[in-house]
Amino acid sequence: MFGEFLVVALKRSVSSMLPWDIPWYDPSHAVFFTALYSVLTVLGLGVLWALVVTIMRLRKNGGEH
């Protein structure tokens, strides 16, 4: 009986972290992955901004230190 419970729980688990594989109908998954992807987006934008600013400063100073 307990083994059947584990099999059912495994069916509902997330098979990958990709957005199209997540069961969005489950509120716990929706909240967690929405927060996760929001944080990853903010971090990615921060890294992109730092890269752009670094390239602009290097061009302004002619690549000198």
Buried (B, 14 or more C-beta within 10 A) or exposed (E): EEEEEEEEEEEEEEEEEEEEEBEEEEEEBEEEBEEEEEEEEEEEEEEEEEEEEEEEEEEEEEEEE
